[in-house]
Amino acid sequence: MSVTELHRAGRLAAEYPAVRGLLAGADPDTLRRAGQVLARLDPVAVLAEHPDVPVLSVAVTGHGTLGPLVPAVAAELARHGLLGRFTTGDFDGYVFELSDPESPIYAADPDVVLCLLDPEIVFDELPSPWTAADVEDALRAKVRLIESLAQRFTETTRATLVLNTPPLPSRFTAQLVDYRSRARLGIAWRTACSELLRLAQTHDRVVTIDVDPLLAEGIAADDARLGVYTGLHLSPDLLARYAREVGHLARNLTGRTKKALVVDLDGTLWGGVLGDDGIEGIEVAGGYRGKAFQAFQHAVKQIAGQGVLLAAVSKNDAETVREVLRDHPEMALREDDFVRVVANWRPKHDNLAELAKDLNLSTDAFVFVDDSSFECGLVRHALPGVAVVALDTEPALHLGRLLADGWFDVRELTAEDRQRSGRYREDLARKDFLDTFDSLQDYLDELDVQVRLEPADDAGVPRLSQITLRTNQFNLTTERLQPADVRARLDDPDARVLSVRSEDRFGSNGVVGAIFLRWDGPVLSVENFLLSCRVFSRGIEQACLSAVLRYASAAGAERVRGTYRPSPKNTRVRDFYQRNGFTAAGEEDGASVFVHDLADIADTPSHLRLDDLLAGTGR
């Protein structure tokens, strides 16, 4: 059944979670039709049936006609299991709507504001006739205006402001008859676009989508008839491609960025079937197909080098696979590029489920890539949370299929990201180490866990923000914080932001947790407590919470208050406060409230050494 058919049957709101699967792999026409229906869907009706569906409030403003963008974004959000709540500004209303706190955009309190920029923001304001110098002046003024709007808006709201580089259609450059002027126009335009891209480097709440790479895919920048007759100054195809980028960003903002890339081997990383063709017979680099597979391997290695966990799941002989990864002279990927290589004859969805358990991740964190439609179908059916990338028989198209959905896109890469794969390999070594002990306590005693709890500083902001965006299981409130939100708390005299580091006999885990505190008179509130799934069940959470309680007591607090807001993925910590000496104190805005009277504070677990840099810091 299609999205349109669900709508016609009056069942779209009731069955909204199924839309994600219906749109997986949908072609552009299907997405366009679905978007027209989804844009009219009442979010209240969906939430009445499915209160756990993540909602993203999106405001759209800009210069030209904006309405056609909403269906495109609605479809992209639905593809990722999100629900959009939309506010659309007026034609050419972006200056007022971003500068006036009384505007409808401010009133909507959006999570994301899309400020759609098109070339007419410049050319509409030029004299007739115009010169390249006129365009230079107009561009400088426009960039200054947009920068001031971004500054004002992001200082006043919590929203992420999304800008874009406007394209330069040939119908403008062709109106200059001399090549020197055309070159001058091109320089001015690219300089202005560079300034817009630079805004995202200097403003935590600004993201700028670079349109040039999208146009390089063969998309038309505009449609002459729609531009003249309707004021739609960017083509529908470009709006759809832009909306896909917005969907990638929305997934990151709502904590749904994927963490692990799991690849098949035969027909995916190399050509041929290893069991039939042998090590010498597979296509890796030789011939035109081999070059395509090698290029795909290099891209996979590039992705893995930026903190994405790489694993392989293949129906093959394990020793032969290891020999290929270790000894084949043309392989770009080697065994140590993977956190785990699983080669056996079991169903792939069973191997994926076991791999998720070993890595202490949900299967929702996985992207699975395979050239077999049969295997892809089985995984989709058995593990619907896994993002499945179905390849075909043409290896030159593998890379485009993998990259089309920006599964691993983040706002900013941190040093922790680059070290993640190595740390997960250490975690698997810890698991193997655990299997040699008769009891968990014996294992912990030998693990030699060391924890450092310390006030955060500005250098740690990107990582702490990332923890709130990526951590789902040990996340007591699931509040997502952008870097600007974390910095605001660092600057707040009533707030305390703490980072948690850990290491053990296998090495450093880096920054694995964050605690957000706030003083409210004599009460210290734990606004959120987050811990990476990599370090569960080692006593770190108990040690840090006890340190917070001791800090509160020394600073003269009457009690400590904590809240737990349930989500589909954080049920394992629903009794965290009660297990650590807190008592229930009712409900508040859908969250459970707990208090600790500071009369009896648990000691740090005996197997763990705590370096508590919070102690003695006062309020």
TIRO-30673 format. One record per residue: residue in three letters; x, y, z of N, C-alpha, C in turn. Coordinates in steps of 0.2 Angstrom, whole numbers, plus 5000, padded with zeros to 4 digits. Example, Ala and Ser with C-alpha at 12.3 -4.5 7.8 and 13.67 -1.06 7.14 Angstrom:
2
ALA506649725039506249785039506649845039/SER506449895035506849955036506450005039/
***
This chain:
619
MET500449945000500050005000500450065000/SER500350114996500650174996500450235001/VAL500850285002500650335006499950365004/THR499950374997499350404994498750364996/GLU498750294995498250254997498050255004/LEU498550255009498450265016498050325017/HIS498150385014497850445015497150435012/ARG497050405007496350395004495950355008/ALA496250305012495850265016495750295023/GLY496050355024495950385031496350355036/ARG496950325034497350285039498050315040/LEU498150365036498850395036499150405043/ALA498750445047498950465054499050405058/ALA498550355058498550295062499150255060/GLU499350255054499950205052500550245050/TYR500650305053501250345051501850315052/PRO502050275057502650235057502850195051/ALA502350175048502450125042502750165036/VAL502650235036502850275030503550275029/ARG503950265034504650265033504850205029/GLY504550145030504650085026504450095019/LEU503850125018503550135012503950185007/LEU504350225010504750275006505450255006/ALA505650205009506350175008506450165001/GLY506950194998507150174991506650204986/ALA506150254988505650274983506050324978/ASP505750324972505950364966505750434967/PRO505950484964505750554965505050564964/ASP504750534959504050544958503550514964/THR503750464966503450434972503550484978/LEU504150504979504250554985503850614984/ARG503850644978503450704976502650694978/ARG502350634976501650624977501550614985/ALA502050574988501950564995502050634999/GLY502450674997502550745000501950785000/GLN501550784994500950824994500450804999/VAL500450745000499950715005500250725012/LEU500850715014501150725020501150795023/ALA501250845018501250915020500650935023/ARG500050905021499450915024499250875030/LEU499650835032499450795037499550835044/ASP499050825048498950855055499450825060/PRO499950855062500450825067500050805073/VAL499550835075499150825081498850755081/ALA498550735075498250675074498750615074/VAL499350625071499850575072500050565079/LEU500150615082500450615089499950585094/ALA499250595092498750565096498750485096/GLU498950455090499050385089499750365091/HIS500250405090500950385091501350435094/PRO501250445101501550495104502350495104/ASP502650435103503350435103503650455096/VAL503350475091503650495085503950555085/PRO504650555084504950625084504750675080/VAL504650735083504350795079504850845078/LEU504950875072505350925071504950985068/SER505051045072504651105070505051145065/VAL504851145059505251175053504851245051/ALA505251295051504951355048505351375041/VAL504951395036505251405030505151485028/THR505751515026505651585024506151595018/GLY506151655015506551665010506351715005/HIS506551714999506351774995505851764990/GLY505751704987505251684982504751644985/THR504351604980503851564982504151504986/LEU503851494992504051444997503651384997/GLY503051384995502551324997502851264994/PRO503151254988503351194985503851154989/LEU504251194993504751164997504451125003/VAL503951135006503651105011503551035010/PRO503151015004503050945003503750905002/ALA504150934999504850894998505150885005/VAL505150935009505450915016505050875020/ALA504350875020503950825023504050755021/ALA504150745015504350675012505050655015/GLU505550695015506150675017506150665025/LEU505850705029505750685036505450625037/ALA504950605033504550545034505050485032/ARG505450495027505950435026506350415031/HIS506450465036506950455042506550445048/GLY505850435048505450415054505350475058/LEU505350535055505250605058504550625056/LEU504250675060503650705058503750785058/GLY503550815052503650885052503050925054/ARG503250985058502751035059502951095056/PHE502551125051502851175047502551245048/THR502951295047502651365047503051395041/THR502651425037502851455030502851525030/GLY503351565029503351635029503051665022/ASP503051725022502751765016503251765011/PHE503051785005503451794999503851855000/ASP504551844999505051895000505051925007/GLY504851885012504751905019505351895024/TYR505951865021506451835026506751895030/VAL506851955027507152005031506752025037/PHE506152035036505652045042505651985047/GLU505551925044505351865048505951845052/LEU506651865050507151845054507451905058/SER507151965057507452015061506952035067/ASP506352025066505752045070505551995075/PRO505752005082505551945086504751935087/GLU504351985084503651975084503451935078/SER503851915073503651885067503351815068/PRO502951785064502751715065503251665065/ILE503851675062504351635062504651625070/TYR504751675073504951675080504351645084/ALA503751665083503151635087503151565086/ALA503351535081503251465080503751425084/ASP504251455087504851425091505051365087/PRO505351365081505551315077506151275080/ASP506251215078506951185079507351205073/VAL507151215067507551225061507151285057/VAL507551325055507251375050507651375043/LEU507251365038507551355031507551425028/CYS508051465027508051525024508251515017/LEU507851505012507951485005508151545001/LEU508851544999509151594995509151584988/ASP508951624983508951614976509351674973/PRO509551664967509851724963509451784963/GLU508851784963508451844962508551894968/ILE508751864974508851914980509351964978/VAL509751954973510252004970510052034964/PHE509851994959509652024952508952064953/ASP508552054957507952094958508152164960/GLU508652174963508852244965509352284961/LEU509552254955509952294951509652344946/PRO510052394944509752444939509752414932/SER509452444928509352424921509652474916/PRO510152464913510552394913511052394919/TRP511352334920511752324925512452304923/THR512952314927513652284926513852244931/ALA514452204930514752164935514852204941/ALA515052264941515152304947514552314951/ASP513952324948513352324951513252264955/VAL513352204952513252144955513752134961/GLU514352154961514852154966514552194972/ASP514352254971514052294976513452264980/ALA512952234975512352204978512552144982/LEU513052104980513252044984513552064990/ARG513952114991514252134997513752155002/ALA513252195000512752225004512252165006/LYS512152115002511752055004512052015009/VAL512652005008513051955013513051985019/ARG513152055020513152095026512452085029/LEU511952095025511252085028511152015031/ILE511351965027511151905029511551885036/GLU512151905036512551895042512251925048/SER512051985047511752025053511051985055/LEU510651965050510051925051510251865055/ALA510751825053510951765056511151775063/GLN511551835064511751845071511251865076/ARG510751905073510151925078509751865079/PHE509651825074509151765075509451715079/THR510051695078510351645082510451665089/GLU510551725091510651755097509951755101/THR509451755098508751765100508351695101/THR508551645097508151585097508551525098/ARG508251475099508651405100508751375093/ALA508451395088508351365081509051355078/THR509151305074509651305069509451335062/LEU509851385060509651425054510051395048/VAL509651375043509951335037509951385031/LEU510551405029510651445023510851405017/ASN510851435011511151395006511551445001/THR511951424997512251464992511851464986/PRO511651524984511151534978511551514972/PRO511251474967511551464961511651524956/LEU512051524951512151574947511951544940/PRO511351554938511151524931511451564925/SER511551524920511851554914511451614911/ARG510851614912510451664909510651734912/PHE510951734917511251804920511951814917/THR512351764917513051774915513051794907/ALA512551764904512551774896512351844895/GLN512051874899511851944898512351994898/LEU512951974900513552014900513951984893/VAL514052034889514252004882515052004882/ASP515452024887516152024886516351974892/TYR516851934890517151884894517451904901/ARG517751964900518051994906517552004911/SER516952034909516452054914516151984917/ARG516051934913515751874915516251844920/ALA516851844919517351824924517351864931/ARG517251924930517151964936516551954940/LEU515951934936515351914940515451854943/GLY515851804940515951734943516351744949/ILE516851784949517251794955516851824961/ALA516451874959516051904964515551854967/TRP515251814963514751764965515051714970/ARG515551684968515951634972516151664978/THR516451724978516651754984516051764989/ALA515451784987514851794991514651724994/CYS514651674990514551604992515051584997/SER515651594996516151575001516051615008/GLU515751675008515651705014515051675017/LEU514551655014513951615017514151555020/LEU514651515016514851455019515251465025/ARG515651525025516051535031515651555037/LEU514951575036514551595042514451525046/ALA514451475043514351415047514951395051/GLN515551425049516151405053516151455059/THR515851505059515851555065515251565069/HIS514651535067514051535070513851465072/ASP513751445078513651375080512951355078/ARG512451405077511751385075511651395068/VAL512151405064512051415057512351355053/VAL511951325048512151275043512051305036/THR512551305032512551325025512551265020/ILE512051255016512051205011512351225005/ASP512951195003513251214997512851184991/VAL512651224987512151204981512551174975/ASP513251204974513651184969513651104968/PRO513851064973513950994972513250964970/LEU512650994972512050964970511950974963/LEU512051034960512051054953512451014949/ALA513050994952513550954948513250884947/GLU512750864950512450794949511950794943/GLY511950854939511550864933510850894934/ILE510750924940510050954942510051024939/ALA509451044936509451114934509351164939/ALA509651214939509651264944508951294945/ASP508551314939507951344939507551314933/ASP506851344933506451324928506151394926/ALA506351414919506151474917505451494918/ARG504951454916504251464916504051474924/LEU504251424928504051434935504351494938/GLY504951514936505251574939504851634937/VAL504651644931504351704928503551704931/TYR503251644930502551644931502351634939/THR502751604943502551584949502951614955/GLY503551644953504051664958504451614961/LEU504451554958504851494961505451494957/HIS505951524961506651544957507151484958/LEU506951424961507451364961506951314958/SER507251264954506851214951506651164956/PRO506051134954505751084958506251024960/ASP506651004955507150954956507750974961/LEU507951044961508451064965508151074972/LEU507451094973507151094979507151024982/ALA506950974978506950904981507650884983/ARG508150904980508850884982509050914988/TYR508850984988509051024994508650995000/ALA508050974999507650945005507950875007/ARG508250845003508650785005509150805010/GLU509550855008510050875013509750895020/VAL509150935019508850955026508650885030/GLY508450835026508250775030508850745033/HIS509450745030510050725033510250765040/LEU510150825039510250875045509750855051/ALA509150855049508650835053508750775057/ARG508950725054509150655057509650675062/ASN510150705061510750725066510450765072/LEU510050815070509750855076509350815081/THR509050765078508550725082508850665085/GLY509550655085509950605088509850535084/ARG509750535077509650475073510150465068/THR510750495069511350485065511550415066/LYS511750375060511950315061512650305063/LYS512850255066513550245069513950195066/ALA513650145062514050085060513850075053/LEU514350065049514250045042514449965041/VAL514049925039514149855039514049835031/VAL514549805029514649795022514649715020/ASP514349695015514449635012515149625009/LEU515349575006515949565003515949544996/ASP515649484994515649464987515149514983/GLY515349544978514949584974514849654977/THR515149664983515049734986515749764987/LEU516249734990516849764991517349734985/TRP517149674983517549654977517049614972/GLY517349604966516849574961517049494961/GLY516449464960516549384960516349354967/VAL516349294967516249254973516849224975/LEU517049244981517649214984517749144984/GLY517149104986517149034987517249004980/ASP516949034975517049004968517649024964/ASP517849084965518349114960519049114964/GLY519049104970519649104974519949164975/ILE520449174979520749234980521049274974/GLU521349234969521649264963521149284958/GLY520549254959520049264954519549324955/ILE519549354961519049404963519349474960/GLU518849514958519049584955519149634960/VAL519749654961519849704966520149774963/ALA520549764958520849824955520949814948/GLY521049754946521249744939520549754934/GLY520649774928520049784924519649844926/TYR519149854921518749914923518249904929/ARG518049844930517649834935518049834942/GLY518649804942519049804948519149874950/LYS519249914945519449984947518850014951/ALA518249994949517650024952517549994959/PHE517749934960517749904967518249934971/GLN518849954969519349984972519150054974/ALA518850094970518650154972518150154977/PHE517650104977517250104982517550084989/GLN518050044989518450024995518750084998/HIS519050124994519350194996518850234999/ALA518250244996517750284999517550255006/VAL517450195007517250165013517750175018/LYS518450165016518950185021518950255023/GLN518850295018518750375020518250385025/ILE517650355025517050355029517250335036/ALA517550275036517750235042518350275046/GLY518750315042519250355046518950415049/GLN518350425049518050485052517550465058/GLY517650405061517250385067516750345065/VAL516550325059516050275058516350205059/LEU515950165063516250095064516150055058/LEU516650025055516549975049516649905051/ALA516149865049516149795050515949765043/ALA516049695043515849655037515449595039/VAL514949585036514549525037514449485030/SER514749425030514749395023514649315024/LYS514249285019514249215019514849185015/ASN515349175019516049155017516349115022/ASP516949085020517349055024517849105028/ALA517849105034518149155038518849155037/GLU519249105037519949105036520149135029/THR519749115024519849135017519749215017/VAL519249235020519149315020519749345024/ARG519949325029520449355033521149355028/GLU521249305024521749295020521749355015/VAL521149365012521049415007521249485010/LEU520949495016521049565019521749575021/ARG522049515023522749525026523249525020/ASP523149485015523749475010523649495003/HIS522949505001522849524994523149594992/PRO523649594987524049654986523649714984/GLU523049704981522649764979522149784983/MET522049754989521449784993521649844996/ALA521149894996521249955000521049955007/LEU520649905008520349895015520749835018/ARG520949845024521349785028520949765034/GLU521149715037520749685043520749735048/ASP521249775049521249825055520849885054/ASP520549885048520049945046519349925049/PHE519249865051518549845053518549835061/VAL518049845064517949835071517849755072/ARG517449725066517349655067517249635060/VAL517449575058517349545051516949475053/VAL516349465051515949405052515849375046/ALA516149315045516049275039515849205041/ASN515249185040515049115041514449105037/TRP514049055038513449035034512849045037/ARG512749085042512149095046511749155042/PRO511149165044510749215041511049285043/LYS511149335038511449395039511149435045/HIS510449435045510149475050510249445057/ASP510349375058510649355064511349375066/ASN511749375061512449405062512349475064/LEU511949515061511849585062511649595069/ALA511149565071510849565078511449555083/GLU511849495082512349485087512949535087/LEU513049565081513549615081513349675085/ALA512749695084512449745088512549735095/LYS512349675097512449655105513149665107/ASP513649635103514349645104514649715105/LEU514349755101514549825101514149865105/ASN513649835109513249875113512849935110/LEU512649915104512249965100511549935098/SER511149985097510449965094510549945086/THR510249905083510249895076510049955072/ASP509650005076509450065072510150105071/ALA510650085074511250125072511650105066/PHE511350045063511750015057511550035051/VAL511950045046511850045039512149985036/PHE511749945032511949885029511949885022/VAL512449865019512549875011512749805008/ASP512249785003512349725000512049724993/ASP512349684989512149684982511649634980/SER511449594985510949544985510249574987/SER509749574982509049604984508749554989/PHE508949494988508649444993508849455000/GLU509549465001509849475008509549545010/CYS509549595006509249655008508549655011/GLY508149615007507449605009507349575016/LEU507749515017507749485023507949525029/VAL508449575028508649615034508149665035/ARG507849695030507349745031506749715035/HIS506549655033505949625036506149605044/ALA506749575045506949555052507149605056/LEU507449655053507749715057507549775054/PRO506949805055506649865051507049925053/GLY507449925059507749985061508449995057/VAL508649945054509249945050509149985043/ALA509550035042509550065035509850025030/VAL509549995025509749955020509949995014/VAL510549985011510750015005510849955000/ALA510349954995510349894990510749914984/LEU511249884983511749894977511449854971/ASP511749864965511549824960512149794957/THR512149774951512649734948513249784945/GLU513149844945513549894942513949924947/PRO514649904948515049924954515150004954/ALA515150034948515350104947514750144951/LEU514150114952513650154955513550134963/HIS514050094965514050074972514050144977/LEU514550184975514750234979514150284980/GLY513850304974513250344974512750324978/ARG512550254978512050224982512250234989/LEU512850224991513050224998512950295001/LEU513150344997513250414999512550454999/ALA512050424995511450464993511150495000/ASP511150455005510750475011511150505017/GLY511750525016512150555021512050525028/TRP512050455029511850425035512250445041/PHE512850465039513350475045513550555046/ASP513150595043513250665043513150695050/VAL513650735052513650765059513850845057/ARG513650885062513850955062514550965062/GLU514950935066515650945067516050875069/LEU516550865066516950805068517450825073/THR517450775078517850795084518450745084/ALA518950755089519450715090519250645092/GLU518750645096518450575098518250535093/ASP517950565087517650535082518250495078/ARG518750525077519350495074519650435077/GLN519550435084519750375088519250325089/ARG518650335087518150285089518250215087/SER518450205081518450135079518950095083/GLY519550125084520050095089519750085095/ARG519350125098519150115105518550065105/TYR518250055099517749995099518049935098/ARG518649935095519049865095519249855102/GLU519449905105519649885112519149865116/ASP518449885115517949865119517749795117/LEU517849775111517749705109518349655113/ALA518949685114519449655117519249645125/ARG518949695127518649695134518149635135/LYS517749635130517149585130517549515130/ASP518049505126518349435126518649425133/PHE518949485136519249475142518749455148/LEU518149485147517649475152517449395152/ASP517449365146517249295145517749245149/THR518349275151518849235154518649225162/PHE518149265164518049275172517449235173/ASP517449215180516849175182516249225184/SER516449295186515949335189516149405186/LEU515649455186515749515183516149555188/GLN516149545195516549585199517249565199/ASP517449505197518149485196518349525190/TYR517949525185518149555179518349635180/LEU517849665184517949735185518549745190/ASP518649705194519249715198519949715194/GLU519949675189520549665185520549715179/LEU519949755178519949795172520349865174/ASP520349885180520749945182520450005179/VAL519750015181519450075178519650135182/GLN519750185178519950255181519450305177/VAL519150345182518650395179518950465181/ARG518850515177518950585178518350625177/LEU518050655183517550695182517750775183/GLU517650815178517850885178517450935175/PRO517450995177517051045174517251055167/ALA516851065162516951065155517251135154/ASP517651145148517851205145517651215138/ASP517751265135517551285129517851235123/ALA518451205125518751155120518351095119/GLY517951075125517551015125516851025122/VAL516651085120515951095118515751055113/PRO516151045107515851005101515750935104/ARG516150905108516050835110515450825114/LEU515350875119514850865124514150875120/SER514150925115513550925111513450865107/GLN513950835104513850775101513650715105/ILE513850715111513550665116512850665116/THR512550725117511850735118511450725111/LEU511750725106511450715099511450645097/ARG512050605100512150535098511950485103/THR511850505109511750455115511050445116/ASN510750385116510050375116509850325122/GLN510350275124510150225129510250255136/PHE510850285137510950315144510850385143/ASN510250415142510150485141509450495145/LEU509550525151508950525155508450575153/THR508550625149508050665146507950665139/THR508450645135508550645128508450715125/GLU508650765129508750835127509350845122/ARG509250865116509750875111510050945112/LEU510650955112510951015113511451035107/GLN511351085104511851105099512451145103/PRO513051145099513651185103513451245106/ALA513051285103512851355106512451345112/ASP512051285113511751275119512151255125/VAL512651215123513151195128513551255130/ARG513751305126514151365127513751405132/ALA513051415130512651455134512651425142/ARG512651365143512651335149513351345153/LEU513851345149514551365152514551435154/ASP514251475151514251545153513751565158/ASP513251515160512751535164512951525171/PRO512951575176513251565182512951515187/ASP512251495185511951445189511951375187/ALA512351375181512351305178513051275179/ARG513151215179513751175179513751125173/VAL514251125169514351065164514951025165/LEU514850965166515350915168515450865162/SER516150855161516250795157516550735161/VAL516450675158516650615161517150585156/ARG517750565159518250535155518350465158/SER518550415154518750355158519350315154/GLU519650275157520150235154520250165159/ASP520550115156520650055160521250025157/ARG521349955158521949925156522049915149/PHE521549925145521549925138521649985134/GLY521650045138521750105135521250155137/SER521250215134520850275135520150265131/ASN519650285135518950285131518850355129/GLY519250405132519050475130518450505134/VAL518150555131517550585135516950535133/VAL516750505138516150455138515550485140/GLY515550535144514850555147514850635148/ALA514250655150514150725151513550735157/ILE513650775161513150795166513050865166/PHE512450885166512150955166511850965172/LEU512051015176511851035183511551105183/ARG511151125187510851195188510651205195/TRP510951255198510751275205510051325204/ASP509651305209509051345210508951355217/GLY509251405219509251415227509551365230/PRO509251335235509551275239509551215236/VAL509251205230509151145226509651135220/LEU510051085220510451065214510051015209/SER509951035203509550995199510050965194/VAL509950895193510350865187509850865181/GLU510050915177509550925171509650865166/ASN510250835166510350775161510950745163/PHE510950685162511550635163511550595157/LEU512150585154512250545148512850505149/LEU512850445146513450405146513450365140/SER514050355137514150315131513950245132/CYS513650215127513450145128514150095128/ARG514650125126515350085127515550075134/VAL515350105139515550105145515050085150/PHE514450055148513950035153514249985158/SER513949975163514049925168514749915171/ARG515049975172515749975175515750015181/GLY515150035183515150075189515250155188/ILE515350175182515550245181514950295183/GLU514350275181513750315182513650325190/GLN513750265194513650275201514250315204/ALA514850305202515350345204515250425203/CYS515050445197514950515195514350545199/LEU513850505200513250525203513350535211/SER513750495214513950505221514350565221/ALA514850575217515250635217514850705216/VAL514350695212513850755212513450765218/LEU513250715221512950715228513350745233/ARG514050725233514450755238514650825237/TYR514650845231514750915229514150955231/ALA513550935230512950965232512950975240/SER513150925243513150925251513650975253/ALA514250975251514851025253514651095251/ALA514251105246514051175244513451195247/GLY513151155252512551185256511951165253/ALA511851125248511151105245510751075250/GLU510151085250509651055254509450985251/ARG509450975244509350915241509550925234/VAL509550865231509750855224509150835220/ARG508950865214508350845211508550815204/GLY508250765202508350735195507750715191/THR507750715185507150705181507350645176/TYR506850605174506950555169506350565164/ARG506450575158505950585153506050525148/PRO505550485148505550415144505550425137/SER505950385133505950385126505950305124/PRO505850295118505850225116506550185117/LYS507050225118507750195118508050195125/ASN507750235130508150245136507750215142/THR507450155141507050125146507550085151/ARG508150075149508550035153508850085159/VAL508750155159508850195164508250225168/ARG507650195167507050225170507150225177/ASP507450175180507550175188508250195190/PHE508550225186509250245188509250285195/TYR508850335195508850375201508650335207/GLN508150295207507950255212508450205215/ARG508850175210509350125212509950165215/ASN509950225215510450265218510250315224/GLY509750295227509550325234509050385233/PHE508850395227508350445226507650425227/THR507150465229506450445230506050485225/ALA505450445223505050475218504650535221/ALA504650595217504250655219503750675214/GLY503450635210502950655206503150665199/GLU502650695195502750705188502750785186/GLU503150795181503150865179503350875171/ASP502850895168502850905161503050835157/GLY502750785159502850725156503450685158/ALA503850715163504450685166504350665173/SER504650605175504650585182505250625186/VAL505050645192505450685196505650645202/PHE506350645204506650615209507050665214/VAL507050645220507450695225507950645229/HIS508450675231508950645236509050695241/ASP508950675248509050715253509750725256/LEU510250695253510950695254511150675261/ALA510650635264510850605271511250545270/ASP511250505265511650445264511850445257/ILE512450455256512750455249513250395249/ALA513150355243513550295242514250315241/ASP514650265243515350275241515550255234/THR516050275232516350255225516450185225/PRO516150155219516350075219517050065220/SER517150005224517849985226518349975220/HIS518049945215518449925209518649985205/LEU518450045206518550105202518950155205/ARG519350195202519750255205519450315201/LEU519250365206518850425203519350485205/ASP519450515199519850585200519250635200/ASP519050665205518450705206518750775206/LEU518750815200518950885200518350935201/LEU517750905203517150945204517250965212/ALA517450925216517450935223517850995225/GLY517551035229517851095232517751155227/THR517451145222517351205217516851255219/GLY516351235224515851285226515351295221/ARG514851335222514351345217514551385211/
***
